Structures are given as C-alpha cells and as structure tokens.
Amino acid sequence: GQADGIAATEGWLEKVGLKVKLRDTGASLDKADEIGAIAEKGGWGLKYNPVPLNAQSVAQIYRDAY
C-alpha cells in the first residue's frame, strides 16, 4: 500500500545519505510558527497552492516533517 511505498522511499533516501526529517538537518522545531508566519506573509505560492495554506497549516507541515 501507500504506507509501504513511503517507508521504502524513506529507507532508500536514508541509504543514499539524504536527510528525511528536518531534525536530521539541524533544523529547530521551535521555529515552526515563525516559519509559518514568514511563509504566509511572503509566500505567493500559498495563494496559488491547490490546497489552501496559511501560517498555521505551514507550521503544522513543518512540525510533521520534523
């Protein structure tokens, strides 16, 4: 299923040395709200994204990727 494909992709990325999670890149979780606010203020891409996004949703995506 889809979960198996995601797990396989993540496993391959780790095997070839690519970072899968933001925490692995040295990113800071406490910056999620700040990043969301910056994205909402200056991110023209949020306006044209197929799924409506705002500061809170961007911050949640950041947290989920952490």
All heavy atoms as TSV, in Angstrom:
chain	resi	resn	atom	element	x	y	z
A	1	GLY	N	N	0.808	-1.188	0.000
A	1	GLY	CA	C	0.000	0.000	0.000
A	1	GLY	C	C	0.857	1.258	0.000
A	1	GLY	O	O	2.077	1.230	-0.150
A	2	GLN	N	N	0.187	2.357	0.153
A	2	GLN	CA	C	0.848	3.661	0.138
A	2	GLN	C	C	1.881	3.780	1.248
A	2	GLN	O	O	2.975	4.290	1.029
A	2	GLN	CB	C	-0.183	4.771	0.264
A	2	GLN	CG	C	0.434	6.151	0.195
A	2	GLN	CD	C	-0.601	7.258	0.277
A	2	GLN	OE1	O	-1.782	7.002	0.385
A	2	GLN	NE2	N	-0.147	8.484	0.222
A	3	ALA	N	N	1.555	3.288	2.447
A	3	ALA	CA	C	2.492	3.366	3.574
A	3	ALA	C	C	3.766	2.581	3.272
A	3	ALA	O	O	4.858	3.013	3.641
A	3	ALA	CB	C	1.829	2.865	4.849
A	4	ASP	N	N	3.626	1.431	2.596
A	4	ASP	CA	C	4.799	0.643	2.233
A	4	ASP	C	C	5.691	1.404	1.259
A	4	ASP	O	O	6.919	1.366	1.364
A	4	ASP	CB	C	4.384	-0.690	1.605
A	4	ASP	CG	C	3.688	-1.614	2.579
A	4	ASP	OD1	O	3.907	-1.473	3.799
A	4	ASP	OD2	O	2.917	-2.467	2.128
A	5	GLY	N	N	5.084	2.100	0.310
A	5	GLY	CA	C	5.846	2.879	-0.656
A	5	GLY	C	C	6.579	4.040	-0.003
A	5	GLY	O	O	7.731	4.331	-0.338
A	6	ILE	N	N	5.908	4.691	0.938
A	6	ILE	CA	C	6.540	5.794	1.662
A	6	ILE	C	C	7.713	5.275	2.486
A	6	ILE	O	O	8.799	5.858	2.469
A	6	ILE	CB	C	5.512	6.532	2.547
A	6	ILE	CG1	C	4.506	7.259	1.657
A	6	ILE	CG2	C	6.202	7.503	3.502
A	6	ILE	CD1	C	3.300	7.805	2.393
A	7	ALA	N	N	7.507	4.188	3.200
A	7	ALA	CA	C	8.578	3.603	4.016
A	7	ALA	C	C	9.754	3.180	3.146
A	7	ALA	O	O	10.915	3.397	3.509
A	7	ALA	CB	C	8.043	2.419	4.822
A	8	ALA	N	N	9.467	2.589	1.982
A	8	ALA	CA	C	10.535	2.163	1.080
A	8	ALA	C	C	11.313	3.370	0.555
A	8	ALA	O	O	12.548	3.338	0.480
A	8	ALA	CB	C	9.947	1.359	-0.080
A	9	THR	N	N	10.594	4.426	0.216
A	9	THR	CA	C	11.260	5.645	-0.272
A	9	THR	C	C	12.129	6.262	0.815
A	9	THR	O	O	13.282	6.643	0.564
A	9	THR	CB	C	10.217	6.669	-0.770
A	9	THR	OG1	O	9.449	6.071	-1.822
A	9	THR	CG2	C	10.882	7.935	-1.281
A	10	GLU	N	N	11.595	6.368	2.036
A	10	GLU	CA	C	12.373	6.912	3.146
A	10	GLU	C	C	13.608	6.056	3.420
A	10	GLU	O	O	14.693	6.575	3.663
A	10	GLU	CB	C	11.512	7.035	4.405
A	10	GLU	CG	C	10.506	8.157	4.337
A	10	GLU	CD	C	9.637	8.270	5.583
A	10	GLU	OE1	O	9.600	7.309	6.400
A	10	GLU	OE2	O	8.989	9.317	5.737
A	11	GLY	N	N	13.450	4.734	3.363
A	11	GLY	CA	C	14.578	3.832	3.564
A	11	GLY	C	C	15.656	4.037	2.517
A	11	GLY	O	O	16.850	4.065	2.831
A	12	TRP	N	N	15.242	4.197	1.249
A	12	TRP	CA	C	16.196	4.425	0.178
A	12	TRP	C	C	16.904	5.759	0.362
A	12	TRP	O	O	18.119	5.844	0.197
A	12	TRP	CB	C	15.486	4.378	-1.174
A	12	TRP	CG	C	16.421	4.640	-2.321
A	12	TRP	CD1	C	17.298	3.766	-2.881
A	12	TRP	CD2	C	16.594	5.887	-2.995
A	12	TRP	NE1	N	18.001	4.396	-3.882
A	12	TRP	CE2	C	17.582	5.691	-3.973
A	12	TRP	CE3	C	15.996	7.133	-2.876
A	12	TRP	CZ2	C	17.989	6.705	-4.831
A	12	TRP	CZ3	C	16.409	8.147	-3.731
A	12	TRP	CH2	C	17.392	7.922	-4.692
A	13	LEU	N	N	16.162	6.813	0.708
A	13	LEU	CA	C	16.775	8.129	0.918
A	13	LEU	C	C	17.819	8.074	2.032
A	13	LEU	O	O	18.902	8.648	1.901
A	13	LEU	CB	C	15.707	9.172	1.234
A	13	LEU	CG	C	14.786	9.555	0.074
A	13	LEU	CD1	C	13.640	10.428	0.569
A	13	LEU	CD2	C	15.554	10.233	-1.043
A	14	GLU	N	N	17.499	7.393	3.103
A	14	GLU	CA	C	18.455	7.252	4.204
A	14	GLU	C	C	19.684	6.464	3.753
A	14	GLU	O	O	20.815	6.800	4.099
A	14	GLU	CB	C	17.786	6.591	5.404
A	14	GLU	CG	C	16.787	7.495	6.091
A	14	GLU	CD	C	15.986	6.807	7.180
A	14	GLU	OE1	O	16.182	5.591	7.416
A	14	GLU	OE2	O	15.155	7.486	7.799
A	15	LYS	N	N	19.448	5.420	2.956
A	15	LYS	CA	C	20.545	4.571	2.477
A	15	LYS	C	C	21.527	5.360	1.618
A	15	LYS	O	O	22.741	5.154	1.703
A	15	LYS	CB	C	19.982	3.393	1.683
A	15	LYS	CG	C	21.010	2.419	1.201
A	15	LYS	CD	C	20.360	1.258	0.473
A	15	LYS	CE	C	21.414	0.303	-0.038
A	15	LYS	NZ	N	20.809	-0.811	-0.777
A	16	VAL	N	N	21.013	6.269	0.806
A	16	VAL	CA	C	21.899	7.044	-0.068
A	16	VAL	C	C	22.404	8.319	0.612
A	16	VAL	O	O	23.110	9.114	0.011
A	16	VAL	CB	C	21.235	7.379	-1.427
A	16	VAL	CG1	C	20.913	6.117	-2.196
A	16	VAL	CG2	C	20.015	8.256	-1.262
A	17	GLY	N	N	22.027	8.501	1.873
A	17	GLY	CA	C	22.576	9.599	2.655
A	17	GLY	C	C	21.812	10.903	2.629
A	17	GLY	O	O	22.321	11.923	3.083
A	18	LEU	N	N	20.600	10.897	2.088
A	18	LEU	CA	C	19.790	12.111	2.089
A	18	LEU	C	C	19.001	12.203	3.384
A	18	LEU	O	O	18.562	11.197	3.933
A	18	LEU	CB	C	18.840	12.136	0.893
A	18	LEU	CG	C	19.514	12.232	-0.470
A	18	LEU	CD1	C	18.483	12.152	-1.578
A	18	LEU	CD2	C	20.289	13.523	-0.589
A	19	LYS	N	N	18.826	13.414	3.856
A	19	LYS	CA	C	18.096	13.636	5.101
A	19	LYS	C	C	16.598	13.490	4.841
A	19	LYS	O	O	16.065	14.037	3.876
A	19	LYS	CB	C	18.384	15.026	5.664
A	19	LYS	CG	C	19.860	15.325	5.846
A	19	LYS	CD	C	20.516	14.396	6.832
A	19	LYS	CE	C	21.966	14.779	7.038
A	19	LYS	NZ	N	22.715	13.819	7.760
A	20	VAL	N	N	15.916	12.755	5.706
A	20	VAL	CA	C	14.488	12.510	5.548
A	20	VAL	C	C	13.676	13.454	6.429
A	20	VAL	O	O	12.656	13.981	6.014
A	20	VAL	CB	C	14.145	11.036	5.882
A	20	VAL	CG1	C	12.650	10.795	5.812
A	20	VAL	CG2	C	14.881	10.107	4.930
A	21	LYS	N	N	14.130	13.698	7.613
A	21	LYS	CA	C	13.415	14.537	8.575
A	21	LYS	C	C	14.163	15.847	8.775
A	21	LYS	O	O	15.394	15.895	8.714
A	21	LYS	CB	C	13.273	13.818	9.932
A	21	LYS	CG	C	12.473	12.536	9.874
A	21	LYS	CD	C	11.016	12.864	9.719
A	21	LYS	CE	C	10.166	11.617	9.833
A	21	LYS	NZ	N	8.748	11.911	9.751
A	22	LEU	N	N	13.429	16.908	9.073
A	22	LEU	CA	C	14.063	18.200	9.319
A	22	LEU	C	C	15.037	18.141	10.486
A	22	LEU	O	O	16.076	18.790	10.469
A	22	LEU	CB	C	13.001	19.270	9.574
A	22	LEU	CG	C	12.240	19.762	8.346
A	22	LEU	CD1	C	11.137	20.731	8.760
A	22	LEU	CD2	C	13.175	20.416	7.353
A	23	ARG	N	N	14.717	17.343	11.502
A	23	ARG	CA	C	15.607	17.253	12.667
A	23	ARG	C	C	16.990	16.760	12.268
A	23	ARG	O	O	17.976	17.100	12.883
A	23	ARG	CB	C	15.006	16.367	13.754
A	23	ARG	CG	C	14.988	14.899	13.414
A	23	ARG	CD	C	14.535	14.018	14.575
A	23	ARG	NE	N	13.186	14.256	14.998
A	23	ARG	CZ	C	12.114	13.619	14.527
A	23	ARG	NH1	N	12.271	12.686	13.608
A	23	ARG	NH2	N	10.927	13.890	14.978
A	24	ASP	N	N	17.047	15.960	11.207
A	24	ASP	CA	C	18.324	15.425	10.744
A	24	ASP	C	C	19.181	16.480	10.055
A	24	ASP	O	O	20.366	16.276	9.825
A	24	ASP	CB	C	18.101	14.247	9.786
A	24	ASP	CG	C	17.367	13.091	10.448
A	24	ASP	OD1	O	17.481	12.930	11.682
A	24	ASP	OD2	O	16.664	12.366	9.735
A	25	THR	N	N	18.585	17.605	9.705
A	25	THR	CA	C	19.318	18.674	9.032
A	25	THR	C	C	19.802	19.735	10.009
A	25	THR	O	O	20.459	20.683	9.598
A	25	THR	CB	C	18.441	19.367	7.973
A	25	THR	OG1	O	17.382	20.080	8.629
A	25	THR	CG2	C	17.865	18.378	6.981
A	26	GLY	N	N	19.441	19.590	11.279
A	26	GLY	CA	C	19.808	20.584	12.276
A	26	GLY	C	C	18.764	21.664	12.457
A	26	GLY	O	O	18.990	22.640	13.162
A	27	ALA	N	N	17.614	21.511	11.808
A	27	ALA	CA	C	16.535	22.486	11.939
A	27	ALA	C	C	16.006	22.484	13.370
A	27	ALA	O	O	16.126	21.502	14.092
A	27	ALA	CB	C	15.410	22.151	10.962
A	28	SER	N	N	15.403	23.592	13.753
A	28	SER	CA	C	14.888	23.751	15.107
A	28	SER	C	C	13.364	23.698	15.103
A	28	SER	O	O	12.713	24.436	14.364
A	28	SER	CB	C	15.357	25.084	15.681
A	28	SER	OG	O	14.804	25.298	16.949
A	29	LEU	N	N	12.797	22.831	15.925
A	29	LEU	CA	C	11.347	22.682	15.978
A	29	LEU	C	C	10.668	23.941	16.491
A	29	LEU	O	O	9.556	24.267	16.078
A	29	LEU	CB	C	10.977	21.486	16.868
A	29	LEU	CG	C	9.497	21.132	16.942
A	29	LEU	CD1	C	8.927	20.838	15.566
A	29	LEU	CD2	C	9.285	19.941	17.853
A	30	ASP	N	N	11.327	24.697	17.354
A	30	ASP	CA	C	10.686	25.885	17.923
A	30	ASP	C	C	10.544	27.026	16.916
A	30	ASP	O	O	9.973	28.064	17.234
A	30	ASP	CB	C	11.415	26.362	19.180
A	30	ASP	CG	C	12.833	26.844	18.921
A	30	ASP	OD1	O	13.345	26.618	17.811
A	30	ASP	OD2	O	13.419	27.430	19.835
A	31	LYS	N	N	11.001	26.842	15.703
A	31	LYS	CA	C	10.861	27.862	14.661
A	31	LYS	C	C	9.620	27.646	13.794
A	31	LYS	O	O	9.372	28.412	12.869
A	31	LYS	CB	C	12.091	27.871	13.746
A	31	LYS	CG	C	13.382	28.219	14.442
A	31	LYS	CD	C	13.417	29.674	14.813
A	31	LYS	CE	C	14.787	30.022	15.371
A	31	LYS	NZ	N	14.852	31.383	15.831
A	32	ALA	N	N	8.807	26.631	14.071
A	32	ALA	CA	C	7.675	26.279	13.219
A	32	ALA	C	C	6.711	27.450	13.028
A	32	ALA	O	O	6.323	27.764	11.895
A	32	ALA	CB	C	6.936	25.063	13.773
A	33	ASP	N	N	6.313	28.108	14.110
A	33	ASP	CA	C	5.360	29.212	13.994
A	33	ASP	C	C	5.963	30.390	13.224
A	33	ASP	O	O	5.290	31.027	12.417
A	33	ASP	CB	C	4.879	29.658	15.374
A	33	ASP	CG	C	3.987	28.610	16.027
A	33	ASP	OD1	O	3.250	27.911	15.298
A	33	ASP	OD2	O	4.029	28.494	17.261
A	34	GLU	N	N	7.236	30.657	13.475
A	34	GLU	CA	C	7.915	31.753	12.780
A	34	GLU	C	C	7.992	31.472	11.275
A	34	GLU	O	O	7.740	32.353	10.453
A	34	GLU	CB	C	9.315	31.934	13.359
A	34	GLU	CG	C	10.113	33.042	12.731
A	34	GLU	CD	C	11.512	33.170	13.339
A	34	GLU	OE1	O	11.779	32.577	14.410
A	34	GLU	OE2	O	12.325	33.864	12.733
A	35	ILE	N	N	8.308	30.242	10.924
A	35	ILE	CA	C	8.394	29.868	9.514
A	35	ILE	C	C	7.024	29.948	8.858
A	35	ILE	O	O	6.886	30.423	7.733
A	35	ILE	CB	C	9.022	28.469	9.375
A	35	ILE	CG1	C	10.504	28.564	9.736
A	35	ILE	CG2	C	8.828	27.893	7.980
A	35	ILE	CD1	C	11.200	27.246	9.904
A	36	GLY	N	N	5.993	29.514	9.572
A	36	GLY	CA	C	4.632	29.621	9.046
A	36	GLY	C	C	4.241	31.058	8.774
A	36	GLY	O	O	3.660	31.381	7.731
A	37	ALA	N	N	4.571	31.960	9.709
A	37	ALA	CA	C	4.239	33.375	9.543
A	37	ALA	C	C	4.994	33.983	8.353
A	37	ALA	O	O	4.423	34.756	7.579
A	37	ALA	CB	C	4.563	34.139	10.822
A	38	ILE	N	N	6.255	33.623	8.206
A	38	ILE	CA	C	7.050	34.128	7.081
A	38	ILE	C	C	6.471	33.626	5.760
A	38	ILE	O	O	6.335	34.380	4.796
A	38	ILE	CB	C	8.526	33.719	7.226
A	38	ILE	CG1	C	9.163	34.458	8.403
A	38	ILE	CG2	C	9.300	33.971	5.932
A	38	ILE	CD1	C	10.519	33.922	8.822
A	39	ALA	N	N	6.105	32.354	5.735
A	39	ALA	CA	C	5.543	31.772	4.512
A	39	ALA	C	C	4.229	32.448	4.138
A	39	ALA	O	O	3.973	32.731	2.966
A	39	ALA	CB	C	5.336	30.273	4.689
A	40	GLU	N	N	3.403	32.725	5.138
A	40	GLU	CA	C	2.116	33.355	4.858
A	40	GLU	C	C	2.294	34.795	4.382
A	40	GLU	O	O	1.614	35.250	3.471
A	40	GLU	CB	C	1.238	33.335	6.110
A	40	GLU	CG	C	-0.169	33.870	5.870
A	40	GLU	CD	C	-1.018	33.778	7.106
A	40	GLU	OE1	O	-0.745	34.509	8.094
A	40	GLU	OE2	O	-1.950	32.968	7.099
A	41	LYS	N	N	3.238	35.492	4.959
A	41	LYS	CA	C	3.452	36.904	4.624
A	41	LYS	C	C	4.070	37.068	3.239
A	41	LYS	O	O	3.660	37.928	2.472
A	41	LYS	CB	C	4.353	37.559	5.661
A	41	LYS	CG	C	4.527	39.063	5.452
A	41	LYS	CD	C	5.450	39.671	6.474
A	41	LYS	CE	C	4.746	39.754	7.809
A	41	LYS	NZ	N	5.532	40.473	8.819
A	42	GLY	N	N	5.040	36.241	2.917
A	42	GLY	CA	C	5.776	36.466	1.678
A	42	GLY	C	C	5.655	35.362	0.658
A	42	GLY	O	O	6.240	35.456	-0.413
A	43	GLY	N	N	4.931	34.332	0.970
A	43	GLY	CA	C	4.883	33.186	0.073
A	43	GLY	C	C	3.742	33.259	-0.918
A	43	GLY	O	O	2.655	32.789	-0.653
A	44	TRP	N	N	3.997	33.870	-2.084
A	44	TRP	CA	C	2.943	33.953	-3.099
A	44	TRP	C	C	2.455	32.568	-3.493
A	44	TRP	O	O	1.326	32.394	-3.913
A	44	TRP	CB	C	3.435	34.719	-4.325
A	44	TRP	CG	C	4.552	34.038	-5.057
A	44	TRP	CD1	C	5.880	34.211	-4.855
A	44	TRP	CD2	C	4.431	33.040	-6.064
A	44	TRP	NE1	N	6.605	33.385	-5.677
A	44	TRP	CE2	C	5.744	32.658	-6.433
A	44	TRP	CE3	C	3.356	32.424	-6.682
A	44	TRP	CZ2	C	5.983	31.689	-7.407
A	44	TRP	CZ3	C	3.599	31.447	-7.654
A	44	TRP	CH2	C	4.908	31.100	-8.012
A	45	GLY	N	N	3.315	31.556	-3.319
A	45	GLY	CA	C	2.930	30.194	-3.666
A	45	GLY	C	C	1.777	29.664	-2.828
A	45	GLY	O	O	1.021	28.809	-3.272
A	46	LEU	N	N	1.618	30.167	-1.606
A	46	LEU	CA	C	0.498	29.726	-0.771
A	46	LEU	C	C	-0.833	30.128	-1.386
A	46	LEU	O	O	-1.816	29.408	-1.288
A	46	LEU	CB	C	0.610	30.306	0.644
A	46	LEU	CG	C	1.824	29.899	1.469
A	46	LEU	CD1	C	1.703	30.473	2.879
A	46	LEU	CD2	C	1.989	28.408	1.519
A	47	LYS	N	N	-0.841	31.286	-2.019
A	47	LYS	CA	C	-2.072	31.788	-2.625
A	47	LYS	C	C	-2.528	30.895	-3.770
A	47	LYS	O	O	-3.717	30.709	-3.990
A	47	LYS	CB	C	-1.837	33.211	-3.124
A	47	LYS	CG	C	-3.022	33.858	-3.761
A	47	LYS	CD	C	-2.707	35.287	-4.174
A	47	LYS	CE	C	-3.911	35.938	-4.816
A	47	LYS	NZ	N	-3.624	37.303	-5.251
A	48	TYR	N	N	-1.580	30.338	-4.501
A	48	TYR	CA	C	-1.906	29.540	-5.688
A	48	TYR	C	C	-1.784	28.034	-5.455
A	48	TYR	O	O	-1.907	27.256	-6.385
A	48	TYR	CB	C	-1.005	29.961	-6.854
A	48	TYR	CG	C	-1.188	31.420	-7.197
A	48	TYR	CD1	C	-0.231	32.359	-6.840
A	48	TYR	CD2	C	-2.332	31.853	-7.843
A	48	TYR	CE1	C	-0.411	33.704	-7.136
A	48	TYR	CE2	C	-2.526	33.192	-8.138
A	48	TYR	CZ	C	-1.558	34.112	-7.780
A	48	TYR	OH	O	-1.740	35.432	-8.069
A	49	ASN	N	N	-1.547	27.640	-4.226
A	49	ASN	CA	C	-1.434	26.224	-3.899
A	49	ASN	C	C	-2.796	25.542	-4.070
A	49	ASN	O	O	-3.820	26.121	-3.706
A	49	ASN	CB	C	-0.945	26.076	-2.445
A	49	ASN	CG	C	-0.442	24.685	-2.166
A	49	ASN	OD1	O	0.440	24.200	-2.847
A	49	ASN	ND2	N	-0.998	24.065	-1.154
A	50	PRO	N	N	-2.839	24.333	-4.605
A	50	PRO	CA	C	-4.124	23.641	-4.774
A	50	PRO	C	C	-4.870	23.422	-3.458
A	50	PRO	O	O	-6.100	23.365	-3.450
A	50	PRO	CB	C	-3.742	22.298	-5.400
A	50	PRO	CG	C	-2.373	22.490	-5.949
A	50	PRO	CD	C	-1.722	23.573	-5.143
A	51	VAL	N	N	-4.142	23.299	-2.372
A	51	VAL	CA	C	-4.757	23.154	-1.043
A	51	VAL	C	C	-4.514	24.463	-0.304
A	51	VAL	O	O	-3.365	24.880	-0.170
A	51	VAL	CB	C	-4.127	21.978	-0.265
A	51	VAL	CG1	C	-4.692	21.891	1.138
A	51	VAL	CG2	C	-4.312	20.678	-1.020
A	52	PRO	N	N	-5.573	25.134	0.165
A	52	PRO	CA	C	-5.365	26.404	0.864
A	52	PRO	C	C	-4.429	26.251	2.061
A	52	PRO	O	O	-4.569	25.339	2.868
A	52	PRO	CB	C	-6.768	26.788	1.326
A	52	PRO	CG	C	-7.692	26.029	0.439
A	52	PRO	CD	C	-6.964	24.757	0.085
A	53	LEU	N	N	-3.443	27.138	2.164
A	53	LEU	CA	C	-2.485	27.114	3.258
A	53	LEU	C	C	-2.429	28.482	3.920
A	53	LEU	O	O	-2.632	29.499	3.272
A	53	LEU	CB	C	-1.091	26.748	2.754
A	53	LEU	CG	C	-0.913	25.348	2.184
A	53	LEU	CD1	C	0.466	25.207	1.555
A	53	LEU	CD2	C	-1.096	24.304	3.255
A	54	ASN	N	N	-2.144	28.468	5.213
A	54	ASN	CA	C	-1.933	29.699	5.960
A	54	ASN	C	C	-0.784	29.445	6.933
A	54	ASN	O	O	-0.157	28.384	6.900
A	54	ASN	CB	C	-3.212	30.126	6.677
A	54	ASN	CG	C	-3.731	29.059	7.627
A	54	ASN	OD1	O	-2.975	28.236	8.132
A	54	ASN	ND2	N	-5.027	29.066	7.873
A	55	ALA	N	N	-0.508	30.406	7.799
A	55	ALA	CA	C	0.622	30.277	8.728
A	55	ALA	C	C	0.498	29.021	9.588
A	55	ALA	O	O	1.476	28.308	9.796
A	55	ALA	CB	C	0.729	31.519	9.596
A	56	GLN	N	N	-0.703	28.752	10.080
A	56	GLN	CA	C	-0.890	27.586	10.954
A	56	GLN	C	C	-0.674	26.272	10.211
A	56	GLN	O	O	-0.058	25.351	10.731
A	56	GLN	CB	C	-2.295	27.602	11.588
A	56	GLN	CG	C	-2.529	28.729	12.547
A	56	GLN	CD	C	-2.818	30.069	11.864
A	56	GLN	OE1	O	-3.253	30.124	10.716
A	56	GLN	NE2	N	-2.534	31.160	12.556
A	57	SER	N	N	-1.171	26.181	8.986
A	57	SER	CA	C	-1.008	24.929	8.242
A	57	SER	C	C	0.447	24.717	7.826
A	57	SER	O	O	0.944	23.590	7.849
A	57	SER	CB	C	-1.944	24.874	7.036
A	57	SER	OG	O	-1.764	25.972	6.185
A	58	VAL	N	N	1.154	25.795	7.478
A	58	VAL	CA	C	2.571	25.671	7.134
A	58	VAL	C	C	3.369	25.238	8.375
A	58	VAL	O	O	4.235	24.367	8.306
A	58	VAL	CB	C	3.123	26.981	6.549
A	58	VAL	CG1	C	4.640	26.934	6.406
A	58	VAL	CG2	C	2.476	27.274	5.200
A	59	ALA	N	N	3.046	25.823	9.526
A	59	ALA	CA	C	3.725	25.443	10.777
A	59	ALA	C	C	3.480	23.973	11.091
A	59	ALA	O	O	4.391	23.264	11.530
A	59	ALA	CB	C	3.262	26.324	11.928
A	60	GLN	N	N	2.273	23.482	10.835
A	60	GLN	CA	C	1.967	22.076	11.103
A	60	GLN	C	C	2.728	21.160	10.144
A	60	GLN	O	O	3.226	20.107	10.546
A	60	GLN	CB	C	0.464	21.805	11.009
A	60	GLN	CG	C	0.087	20.415	11.480
A	60	GLN	CD	C	0.529	20.142	12.903
A	60	GLN	OE1	O	0.265	20.920	13.808
A	60	GLN	NE2	N	1.236	19.031	13.132
A	61	ILE	N	N	2.845	21.555	8.899
A	61	ILE	CA	C	3.633	20.766	7.933
A	61	ILE	C	C	5.075	20.688	8.408
A	61	ILE	O	O	5.703	19.625	8.370
A	61	ILE	CB	C	3.546	21.387	6.516
A	61	ILE	CG1	C	2.132	21.219	5.968
A	61	ILE	CG2	C	4.586	20.771	5.579
A	61	ILE	CD1	C	1.853	22.039	4.715
A	62	TYR	N	N	5.604	21.812	8.881
A	62	TYR	CA	C	6.973	21.838	9.409
A	62	TYR	C	C	7.103	20.871	10.581
A	62	TYR	O	O	8.044	20.086	10.653
A	62	TYR	CB	C	7.312	23.270	9.825
A	62	TYR	CG	C	8.724	23.454	10.323
A	62	TYR	CD1	C	9.747	23.764	9.438
A	62	TYR	CD2	C	9.032	23.318	11.665
A	62	TYR	CE1	C	11.048	23.937	9.876
A	62	TYR	CE2	C	10.330	23.495	12.124
A	62	TYR	CZ	C	11.333	23.806	11.240
A	62	TYR	OH	O	12.610	23.963	11.675
A	63	ARG	N	N	6.132	20.923	11.511
A	63	ARG	CA	C	6.179	20.021	12.677
A	63	ARG	C	C	6.091	18.559	12.235
A	63	ARG	O	O	6.794	17.706	12.779
A	63	ARG	CB	C	5.045	20.342	13.654
A	63	ARG	CG	C	5.246	21.635	14.407
A	63	ARG	CD	C	4.133	21.862	15.420
A	63	ARG	NE	N	4.231	23.191	15.967
A	63	ARG	CZ	C	3.521	24.238	15.541
A	63	ARG	NH1	N	2.611	24.096	14.584
A	63	ARG	NH2	N	3.693	25.421	16.088
A	64	ASP	N	N	5.227	18.279	11.281
A	64	ASP	CA	C	5.074	16.898	10.792
A	64	ASP	C	C	6.358	16.398	10.126
A	64	ASP	O	O	6.660	15.209	10.180
A	64	ASP	CB	C	3.914	16.799	9.807
A	64	ASP	CG	C	2.556	16.979	10.464
A	64	ASP	OD1	O	2.456	16.900	11.721
A	64	ASP	OD2	O	1.585	17.228	9.727
A	65	ALA	N	N	7.088	17.307	9.479
A	65	ALA	CA	C	8.323	16.932	8.797
A	65	ALA	C	C	9.495	16.822	9.762
A	65	ALA	O	O	10.552	16.335	9.402
A	65	ALA	CB	C	8.655	17.948	7.704
A	66	TYR	N	N	9.304	17.302	10.990
A	66	TYR	CA	C	10.371	17.292	11.962
A	66	TYR	C	C	10.564	15.879	12.498
A	66	TYR	O	O	11.597	15.406	12.768
A	66	TYR	CB	C	10.083	18.256	13.103
A	66	TYR	CG	C	11.301	18.513	13.953
A	66	TYR	CD1	C	12.268	19.401	13.522
A	66	TYR	CD2	C	11.492	17.865	15.161
A	66	TYR	CE1	C	13.407	19.630	14.290
A	66	TYR	CE2	C	12.614	18.090	15.924
A	66	TYR	CZ	C	13.566	18.963	15.485
A	66	TYR	OH	O	14.694	19.184	16.240
